[in-house]
Amino acid sequence: MMGDQLFVPADFAVPDGLTDGEFRLEPLGARHNAADYAAWTASTGHIQATPGFAGWGWPHEMSLAENLRDLKRHARDFAGRRGFTYTVLSTATGDVIGCVYIYPPRGESPGHPGAGDRDAVVRSWVRADHAALDPVLYRAVLAWLERDWPFRSVEYAPRA
């Protein structure tokens, strides 16, 4: 909860993932640490150039142990329904190839002044060696948000 507002309604069944062609999403957790760390550290410049990441302050240098703490924080947010982070896995290999973050607008609670009409801010990235998948992931996630989530409006930087 943020203030007296929930990010999603209490009776909303949070999706446990999405499968779409070349990828599947599942909640990010500690078990993904080594593969997640390898994926983003090999693609830092690519992620920083991905729409939605300018000025976000991530990715930045951190150790594998610091990454694990970050993944555990995301898992606590998910369990507490404060935000939802999904790892993007290749359906062919099971490798971590990206990540999707669904959070309330930073520093704002949905329905409160300043939040505008945005219910959620969404960011996603894929590894540099899967760059062609970025617009495919974007379209699939956007359709999923519109179809299966309770948000009226999301901020999600468009892809070309």
C-alpha positions as CSV (number, residue, x, y, z in Angstrom):
1,M,0.0,0.0,0.0
2,M,1.0,3.6,-0.6
3,G,-0.7,5.9,1.8
4,D,-4.3,4.7,1.8
5,Q,-4.3,3.6,-1.8
6,L,-3.5,0.1,-3.1
7,F,-1.4,-0.2,-6.3
8,V,-3.8,-2.8,-7.5
9,P,-7.2,-3.7,-6.1
10,A,-7.2,-6.1,-3.1
11,D,-9.2,-8.6,-5.1
12,F,-7.1,-8.4,-8.2
13,A,-5.4,-11.7,-9.1
14,V,-1.9,-10.7,-10.1
15,P,-0.9,-12.6,-13.3
16,D,1.9,-15.1,-12.7
17,G,3.3,-14.5,-16.1
18,L,2.9,-14.3,-19.8
19,T,4.0,-16.5,-22.7
20,D,4.3,-15.0,-26.1
21,G,6.3,-16.6,-28.9
22,E,10.0,-16.2,-28.2
23,F,9.7,-15.3,-24.5
24,R,7.9,-15.9,-21.3
25,L,7.6,-13.7,-18.2
26,E,7.7,-15.0,-14.7
27,P,8.0,-13.2,-11.4
28,L,11.7,-12.2,-10.8
29,G,13.2,-13.8,-7.7
30,A,16.5,-14.7,-6.0
31,R,16.7,-17.9,-8.1
32,H,17.4,-15.7,-11.2
33,N,20.3,-13.8,-9.6
34,A,23.3,-15.2,-11.6
35,A,21.5,-15.2,-14.9
36,D,19.9,-11.8,-14.4
37,Y,23.2,-10.3,-13.3
38,A,25.0,-11.8,-16.4
39,A,22.2,-10.5,-18.7
40,W,22.2,-6.9,-17.6
41,T,25.9,-6.5,-17.0
42,A,26.6,-7.6,-20.5
43,S,24.1,-5.0,-21.8
44,T,24.5,-1.9,-19.7
45,G,24.9,0.5,-22.5
46,H,22.1,-1.0,-24.5
47,I,19.7,-0.8,-21.5
48,Q,20.7,2.8,-20.8
49,A,19.8,3.6,-24.4
50,T,16.4,1.7,-24.2
51,P,13.4,4.0,-24.2
52,G,12.3,4.7,-20.6
53,F,15.7,4.3,-18.9
54,A,17.2,7.7,-19.5
55,G,17.7,9.4,-16.1
56,W,16.5,6.3,-14.2
57,G,19.8,5.7,-12.5
58,W,20.0,2.1,-13.5
59,P,21.8,0.1,-14.6
60,H,24.8,1.0,-12.5
61,E,27.7,-1.0,-11.3
62,M,27.0,-3.4,-8.5
63,S,28.2,-6.8,-7.2
64,L,26.4,-10.1,-7.5
65,A,25.5,-9.9,-3.8
66,E,24.0,-6.4,-4.3
67,N,22.1,-7.7,-7.3
68,L,20.7,-10.4,-5.1
69,R,19.5,-7.8,-2.5
70,D,17.8,-5.9,-5.4
71,L,16.1,-9.0,-6.7
72,K,14.9,-9.8,-3.1
73,R,13.5,-6.3,-2.9
74,H,11.6,-6.7,-6.1
75,A,10.2,-10.1,-4.8
76,R,9.1,-8.4,-1.6
77,D,7.4,-5.6,-3.6
78,F,5.7,-8.3,-5.7
79,A,4.5,-10.2,-2.6
80,G,3.3,-7.0,-1.0
81,R,1.6,-5.9,-4.2
82,R,3.6,-2.6,-4.3
83,G,5.2,-3.3,-7.7
84,F,5.6,-6.2,-10.1
85,T,8.9,-7.2,-11.7
86,Y,9.0,-10.1,-14.2
87,T,12.1,-11.7,-15.7
88,V,12.0,-12.3,-19.4
89,L,13.1,-15.8,-20.3
90,S,13.7,-17.3,-23.7
91,T,11.1,-19.9,-24.5
92,A,13.8,-21.8,-26.5
93,T,16.6,-21.9,-23.9
94,G,15.2,-20.6,-20.6
95,D,17.9,-18.0,-20.5
96,V,17.3,-14.6,-18.9
97,I,17.0,-12.2,-21.8
98,G,15.4,-9.2,-20.1
99,C,13.1,-7.7,-17.5
100,V,9.7,-5.9,-17.1
101,Y,9.0,-3.5,-14.2
102,I,5.4,-2.5,-13.4
103,Y,5.3,0.1,-10.6
104,P,3.2,3.1,-9.5
105,P,4.4,6.5,-10.7
106,R,7.6,7.3,-8.8
107,G,6.9,9.3,-5.6
108,E,3.2,9.3,-6.3
109,S,0.2,7.2,-5.3
110,P,-2.4,6.3,-7.9
111,G,-5.5,8.4,-7.4
112,H,-3.6,11.1,-5.5
113,P,-2.8,14.6,-6.7
114,G,0.3,14.6,-9.0
115,A,-0.3,11.1,-10.3
116,G,-2.2,12.5,-13.2
117,D,-4.0,9.8,-15.2
118,R,-1.1,7.3,-15.0
119,D,-1.9,4.3,-12.8
120,A,1.4,2.6,-13.6
121,V,4.9,3.2,-15.0
122,V,6.3,0.3,-17.0
123,R,9.8,-0.2,-18.2
124,S,11.3,-3.2,-20.0
125,W,14.7,-4.1,-21.4
126,V,16.2,-7.0,-23.3
127,R,19.8,-8.1,-23.6
128,A,21.8,-6.4,-26.4
129,D,22.1,-9.7,-28.3
130,H,18.2,-9.8,-28.3
131,A,17.7,-6.2,-29.3
132,A,15.3,-7.1,-32.1
133,L,12.9,-8.6,-29.5
134,D,12.5,-5.2,-27.7
135,P,9.6,-3.9,-29.8
136,V,8.0,-7.4,-29.8
137,L,8.2,-7.5,-26.0
138,Y,6.8,-3.9,-25.8
139,R,3.8,-4.7,-27.9
140,A,3.0,-8.0,-26.1
141,V,3.4,-6.4,-22.6
142,L,1.3,-3.4,-23.6
143,A,-1.5,-5.7,-24.9
144,W,-1.2,-7.8,-21.7
145,L,-1.5,-4.7,-19.5
146,E,-4.6,-3.5,-21.4
147,R,-6.2,-7.0,-21.4
148,D,-5.3,-8.5,-17.9
149,W,-4.4,-5.6,-15.6
150,P,-6.7,-3.1,-13.9
151,F,-4.9,0.0,-15.0
152,R,-6.7,2.8,-16.8
153,S,-3.5,4.4,-18.1
154,V,0.2,3.4,-18.1
155,E,3.3,5.2,-18.9
156,Y,5.5,3.0,-21.1
157,A,8.0,4.5,-23.5
158,P,7.0,3.5,-27.0
159,R,9.3,1.6,-29.3
160,A,9.9,2.3,-33.0
